[in-house]
Amino acid sequence: MTASPTFDDTLDPDRIDPGRIDRSAPAPWRPRITHRRPAVDPDAAEAAAADLLVALGLDLDDAHLTDTPRRMAQALIELTTAPEFDLTTFPNDEGYDELVLVQDIPVRSLCEHHMLPFTGVAHVGYLPGERILGLSKLARMVEFHARRPQTQERLTSTVAGHLERLVAPYGVGVVIEAEHTCMSVRGARAIGARTVTSTLLGRLRDDPRSRAELLALTRRSA
């Protein structure tokens, strides 16, 4: 049997080895979830923001724009820096095997095609296996993966896939509803249009009754 990771262990969900996870551990398991990426250079980001604004014909000597490059850089750094957290799980001692669903988790991410925000809500559910999650961890997992430029489709499948790999539930379901500013403030200018994406895994994909329950609770028809 593989050793259970300790509280101090750090896992990058993009590089998880499911074989090292001992899901039968009797105590809480709290891996530190982090995302490894090249170091951020705030000064270079600020300089690049200034160059962009000048290229757009804006006057950085204007009192209202003098500090805009710094603010732009800080905003983009914040929107693309994933917050680390401890993914606390516990033994499923009671053998609970029904759906656990957290609805209306706020989603704030960036469209990688235009670097404009998309915002909305995520509904994340799972059918517990040997371990159960602290409920807040579903929201933290969404926030963690949302902090990067991407498509909504990728965000949906990434959250579902990493929950499946880390916790090994009998099923995972993720539904995200979001409005994309790249479609509402430019281009089609479809203000109020919402995009819905879903990823269902395990029994929530393959068992019609479980699938119907999740989609009914998230107000989506099968």
N, C-alpha and C positions, 0 to 999 in steps of 0.2 A: 504494500500500500504506500502511495506517495505521501510525503509529509505535507501537512496543511500549512499554507503560507501564514506567516505571522502578521501581527498588526502593522509592522514596519515594512512589509513587502510592498513593492511598487509594481503595478501592472500597467503596461500600455495596452489598451484593448485591441490595438491593431497587431499586437505581437503575442497574444495569449496562447499558452500551451495548455489546452484543457487537461492533458495527462498529469499535470503537476497539482491539480486541485483535488483535495480529499474532501468530498462532499458529505462523508459520514462523520466528520469531526464533531464531537459532542458539544463543543463550545462555540460561541460566536466566531465567525471568520470575517475579518475586516481588511481586505487588501486595499492598499492605497492605489486609486485609479489616477493615472497621469498620462499625459500625451507628450511624447518626445518629438521635438522639432528644432530646427536651427534657431539660435538665439535671435531675439528681436533687437533691431538697431533703431531706437527712437529718433536719434539725430538724423539718420539717413532717411527715415520715414518722413520726418518734418521737412527736410530739404526737398524730397520728392513731391510732397504736397504743395510746397511753395512753387516749384517748377510747373506743376499742373495748373495751379491757379493763374500764374502768369501766362501760361500758354493759352488759357481760356480768355485772356484779355482783361483780367482783373488787376486792380491797382492795390498792391499790398501796402502802400503808404496810407491808404484810407484807414482812418481810426477804427472802423468796424472790421477791417480785414487783417490788421497788423498781426494779431495772434491766431488767426484762423489756421495757418499751416500746423501749428503745434496742436491745436484742438482737433483738427482733422486726423492727425497722426495718432493722438491718444485715443480717439474714438474708434478708429479702425483696429488699433492694438487691443483695445478692450473687447471688441466684437469678435476677434479671432484668437483670443487666449482662453483656452479651456480651463475652468476652475477645478483643481484637484479635489478629490473627496475620498472618504472611506466607504466602500461598498459593504455595509454590514449585512451579514446573513446569519440565520439561526437554524438549528436542526428543526425539521418539521415533525416534532414529537407527537403532535395530535393527529398526524396523518391527513391533514386538510388537503382535499383534492378538488375543490371547486374553484371557480374563477376568482381571481383577485384583480381588481381593475381600479386604476386611478385615472380620473377623467379631468379634462380641462387644464392640463399642465401647460403653462405658458411656453411658447416657442418664439425665439428671436434668433434669426440667422441671416446669412448673407447669400444672395444669389451669386454664384461664381461666374456667371456670364456677364453681369453688369455691375457687380459689387454694390447692389442696392438691397435693402432689407426685405425679408419676408417674415411676417408675424402671424401668429395664430395660436392654436392649442393642439396638444397631443393627448390621446387616450392610450394608455399602456396597460395591458393586462397579461396575466400568466396563470397557468395551471401548475401549482407547486409540485415539485418532486421531493427529493430528500431534504431540501433546504427552502426556507422562506426568506424574503427580503424585508428589511426595514422599509416601510412604505415611502418615506421621503427619498429613498434611494432611486426610485423610479423617476421622480422629478429631477433629481440630480444627474441621473444618466442622460436624460433628455437635454438638460442644460449643457452638460459636458460636450456632447456631440454636436450641439447646435452652434457652438462657438468656432466656426470655421466656414470659409466660403464653400458652397456645395449646392447641389440640387435638393429639392424636397424629397424626391424619390430616394436619393442616397441616404439622407438623414433617416428616413423611415426604416429602410432596410438595415442600416448600421445599428440603430438602437435595438431592433429586434434580434439581429444576429449576435450582438455582443451579450445581451441578456441570456440568450440561449447557451452560448459558450461558457459563460461564467457560472450560471446557476443551474443549468441542465434541468429546466422545468419540463413538464409533459407538453406544454404548448406555450407559445408567446404570440401576442397580437399587438400591433402598433398601428394606430390610425392618426394621421395628422391632417388638420384642416388649416389652411393658411392663405393670407392675401399677399400677393407679390407686388411690391411697389414698382418693379421693373415693368409690370403690365398695367398698373393703375395710374402712375404719374407720367408715363411716357408711352410711346408705341400705340397700342390699342386703347389706352386710357380707359380700361375696363374697371372703373371704380366699384369696389364692393364684390367683385368676382373672387370666389374662393376655390382653391385647388385642394382636392382630397386625395390622399395617398394611403395605402395600407400594405402592411406585410404581416402575413399570418404563417406561423410555423408549427410543426408538430400537430397535436390533436386539434388545435384551434384552426388549422388549415384542413385537416383530413376528416375530422368528425363533424358531420353536418349539424348535430345538435349544439355542440360547443361553438362552432362557427356562428350559427344563427344567434346564440345567446350574446356573444361578444358584439356582433354587428347591430343587434337590437339595442343593446345598452349604449352603444356609441351613435345611435340614431341613424344607422346606415342599413339599407336593405341588403339581403343576401343576393 
